[in-house]
Amino acid sequence: MKKLFCCIAVCYLFIATQALAQMKQVEVAPAATPRQPIMIQGPMPIEAEFFAALLDDVHTEHSGNATFYTGTLNGYPVVVAQTGKGLENTAAATAIGITRYRPRIIINQGTSGGHDPKLQVGDIVLGARSVNAANFKTPHRKAGEGSAPLNWLPMDLMASAGSAGEGDSAAKAEKARFYAGDKALLALALSLKDTYTHGKVVTGTIGSGNFWNNELDRIAWLHDNLGTSVEEMETASAAQIAHAYQTPFLGIRILSNNITNQGHYDPQTARACQQFVQTVVTAYIQQLRQTAD
């Protein structure tokens, strides 16, 4: 009986040794690193749902006032973020989107109102820079002296003004802060301008603020002093958060109206903008694949 047990033990030891040797010979492939998605932002359904419909295998997620559509475009992961209107909704959606999805790039796109009389409804402005055009400090005026918006001073909320807000530090805050669009994304979008047939594609400054300006003198002041090409309510806040997280960012805005030259509102421009952004994103994905090869 002892000899039988010894034989069985030797057999098990032999089998275990062989199995261990085979396991050592097998190379375990490393887990594939998830690809960082491309994030496309649009404030309202009309500015996001067309692009979301382009995606395959779409899943919808909600957070706060934002809706995120995750899927793929040409086999590459894309997140479409319907941020909601306004600076606050967009900043929150951008921060959530960056921390949740870790996007490779962000493109904020949608409609806007013209500040430049040379631009027509249907033209697209690529944001070489964006600025929060609603940050201002008013000079002191006594009771009964009214308000003089054209004398307001730009205010940089990111500048340190000191505890008292006086002196040199306060003066440094009396300026506009501009957020530059990513140079590589800007160059790519500009290289595709001839593919766009609904107007012209130009570079410019996108002004953002929770306002809807219909005063031509106010629009002219913003255009002359801040260089704004268009106004809307989102891009600068998204750019601010993207810069904080060091995520490449570009704003792409189409003119849906232009009060400076009687350009009437055209809702179809929202789709035209998304179609151009689709062209940009498709070219970007192709670039990534060529670099990987």
Buried (B, 14 or more C-beta within 10 A) or exposed (E): EEEEEEEEEEEEEEEEEEEEEEEEEEEEEEEEEEEBBBBBBBBBEBBBBBBBEBBEEBEEBEEEBBBBBBBBBEEBBBBBBBBBBBBEBBBBBBBBBBEBBBBBBBBBBBBBBBBBBEBBBBBBBBBBBBBBBBBBBEEEEEEEEEEEEEEBBBBBEEBEBEEEEEEEBBEEBBEBBBBBBBEEBBEBBBEBBEEBEBBBBBBBBBBBBBEEBEEEEBBBBBBEEBBBBBBBBBBBBBBBBBBEBEBBBBBBBBBBBBBBEEBEEBEEBBBBBBBBBBBBBBBBBEEBEEEEE
